[in-house]
Amino acid sequence: MAKKTVVIVARTNMYGGRACIGSLSEDGENLRLMNTNCTSDLGHRTPYQVGEKWNIFCEPCGAHVPPHVEDVAVSEAARVGYVKDLVRFISERSKPWKGGIGTLFDGKIQFTQNGAGYISKSDVPKSAIGFWLPSANLELHQNERGKSGYYPKKDYRHLSYVGVQEPIELIQAGQLVRVSLARWWKPQDADADFEERCYAQLSGWF
């Protein structure tokens, strides 16, 4: 069991009303805060909010197979403060990807015919979480199913938006954003040989 000081950098909505909590430790570790069962709690049971600083006692949990290597089971947690300048905190502890959407996840991101970003098991990045300084403005659009996503200007490729911040119409080029990969998934009615994929998503901006 390790004691760590972390700052909450993302709170995202999951299926079934659960909340996924992303944090960055003072040592620069991306950690996904899970309960003692190594699962995400329902949103109303999850106290963590973006910008808060917490002292936690935790240990790695789950399979820890790339790209999902960030899960930790939290046994104790105490809020100890708040970080106003998240851009500075993150920038001092991480190395954001810079450039177009194709640079994400060490350049291993691929895209469906409809432009959704994903990772294939044939080319897996080291981790499922990162930060990005986009080279173009990101515009908010909805697809035909009503799902919101951010698209680089004049580009069909995009990232689904899963954060809890009120969506904004435009994320400026060069503005720091957080991106992540969902768990491995394929449609229930997919053919047996259809591969599982980790779909890329945008969880917040700073």
C-alpha positions in Angstrom: 0.0 0.0 0.0 1.4 3.4 -1.0 0.6 6.9 0.0 0.3 9.4 -2.8 -0.7 12.9 -3.3 -2.8 13.3 -6.4 -4.8 16.1 -8.2 -8.0 15.2 -9.9 -7.7 16.1 -13.6 -10.8 14.3 -15.1 -14.2 13.1 -14.1 -16.0 11.3 -16.9 -19.4 9.7 -17.3 -19.6 5.9 -17.8 -22.4 3.6 -18.7 -24.7 2.8 -15.8 -24.2 6.2 -14.0 -20.7 5.4 -12.9 -17.9 8.0 -12.8 -14.4 7.4 -14.0 -11.9 9.5 -12.0 -8.6 10.4 -13.5 -5.8 11.9 -11.4 -2.2 13.0 -11.8 0.2 12.4 -8.9 2.8 14.9 -7.8 5.3 12.5 -9.2 3.7 12.6 -12.6 1.8 9.3 -12.6 -1.5 9.0 -14.3 -3.7 7.1 -12.0 -7.4 6.0 -12.4 -8.9 6.0 -8.9 -11.0 2.9 -8.3 -12.7 1.5 -5.2 -11.4 -1.4 -3.2 -13.1 -3.8 -5.6 -11.2 -2.2 -8.5 -14.4 -0.9 -10.0 -15.7 2.6 -10.6 -18.5 3.8 -8.2 -21.7 5.4 -9.1 -21.4 9.1 -9.6 -23.3 10.2 -6.4 -20.9 8.0 -4.3 -17.8 9.5 -5.9 -16.6 12.7 -4.1 -13.6 13.6 -6.3 -13.9 16.8 -8.4 -11.5 18.3 -11.0 -8.9 20.5 -9.4 -9.0 19.0 -5.9 -5.8 17.7 -4.3 -6.1 14.4 -2.3 -3.9 12.2 -0.2 -4.7 8.6 -0.9 -3.5 5.2 0.1 -3.7 2.9 -2.9 -2.3 -0.1 -4.7 -2.3 -1.3 -8.3 -5.4 -3.3 -9.2 -6.7 -5.1 -12.3 -4.7 -6.8 -15.0 -2.4 -3.8 -15.7 -2.0 -5.0 -19.3 -1.2 -2.1 -21.7 -2.8 0.2 -22.6 -4.8 0.1 -19.3 -2.0 0.3 -16.7 -3.3 3.2 -14.5 -5.9 1.5 -12.2 -5.4 1.8 -8.5 -7.6 0.6 -5.7 -8.0 3.4 -3.1 -8.5 2.3 0.5 -8.3 5.7 2.2 -8.6 9.2 0.8 -8.6 12.7 2.3 -9.0 16.0 0.4 -6.1 18.4 1.3 -6.5 21.3 -1.0 -7.2 22.7 -4.5 -5.0 23.5 -7.5 -6.1 26.6 -9.4 -3.6 26.4 -12.2 -4.1 22.9 -13.6 -2.3 23.8 -16.9 0.9 24.5 -15.0 0.5 21.5 -12.7 0.0 19.2 -15.6 2.7 20.7 -17.9 5.3 20.4 -15.2 4.6 16.6 -14.8 3.8 15.4 -18.3 4.8 15.6 -21.9 1.7 16.3 -24.0 1.4 15.1 -27.6 1.7 18.1 -30.0 0.2 18.3 -33.5 -2.7 16.8 -35.3 -5.1 14.1 -34.1 -3.0 11.4 -35.7 -0.2 12.0 -33.2 -2.3 10.7 -30.2 -1.3 7.6 -28.3 2.2 7.6 -29.8 0.8 7.8 -33.3 -0.9 4.4 -32.9 -4.5 5.8 -33.1 -6.6 4.6 -36.1 -10.0 5.8 -37.3 -13.2 4.2 -38.5 -14.9 5.1 -41.7 -17.0 7.5 -39.6 -13.9 9.1 -38.1 -14.0 7.6 -34.6 -10.6 7.2 -33.1 -9.6 3.8 -31.7 -6.7 1.5 -30.8 -6.3 -2.0 -32.2 -4.8 -4.9 -30.4 -2.2 -5.2 -33.2 -0.6 -1.9 -32.2 -1.1 -1.0 -28.5 0.4 2.2 -26.9 2.1 2.1 -23.5 -0.8 3.7 -21.6 -4.4 4.7 -22.0 -4.2 8.3 -20.8 -2.4 11.4 -22.0 -2.5 15.1 -22.7 -2.6 16.9 -26.0 -1.9 20.3 -27.5 -3.9 20.2 -30.7 -2.5 22.1 -33.7 -6.0 23.0 -35.0 -9.2 24.3 -33.3 -11.5 21.5 -32.1 -15.1 22.0 -32.9 -18.1 20.5 -31.1 -20.4 18.5 -33.3 -23.1 15.8 -32.8 -23.2 12.7 -35.0 -26.4 11.1 -36.3 -26.9 9.3 -33.0 -26.8 12.5 -31.0 -23.4 11.8 -29.4 -21.1 14.8 -28.9 -17.5 14.8 -30.1 -14.7 17.2 -30.9 -13.5 17.5 -34.5 -10.4 19.3 -35.7 -11.4 22.0 -38.1 -12.3 20.6 -41.6 -11.6 17.0 -40.4 -14.0 14.0 -40.2 -11.8 12.4 -37.5 -12.8 13.0 -34.0 -12.9 12.1 -30.3 -16.1 11.4 -28.4 -16.7 13.8 -25.5 -17.3 12.0 -22.2 -16.4 14.7 -19.6 -18.7 16.4 -17.1 -17.7 20.0 -18.0 -20.4 21.8 -19.9 -19.4 21.4 -23.6 -18.0 24.4 -25.3 -18.4 25.1 -29.0 -14.6 25.5 -29.6 -11.4 24.4 -28.0 -8.6 26.6 -29.2 -5.6 25.2 -31.0 -2.8 24.9 -28.5 -5.2 24.5 -25.5 -4.3 21.6 -23.2 -6.8 18.8 -23.3 -6.9 15.3 -21.7 -7.5 12.2 -23.8 -8.0 8.6 -22.8 -9.0 5.2 -24.1 -12.1 3.3 -23.1 -12.0 -0.4 -22.2 -11.8 -3.1 -24.9 -15.2 -3.4 -26.6 -17.0 -4.7 -29.7 -20.7 -4.7 -30.5 -22.7 -7.6 -29.1 -24.0 -8.4 -32.6 -20.6 -8.2 -34.2 -19.2 -11.1 -36.2 -17.0 -13.5 -34.3 -13.9 -12.3 -36.1 -14.6 -8.6 -35.4 -11.8 -7.3 -33.3 -12.2 -5.6 -29.9 -11.1 -2.0 -29.9 -10.3 0.7 -27.3 -12.1 3.9 -28.5 -10.4 7.2 -27.9 -12.2 10.0 -26.0 -11.7 13.5 -24.9 -12.4 14.0 -21.2 -11.7 17.7 -20.6 -9.8 20.8 -21.3 -7.8 23.2 -19.2 
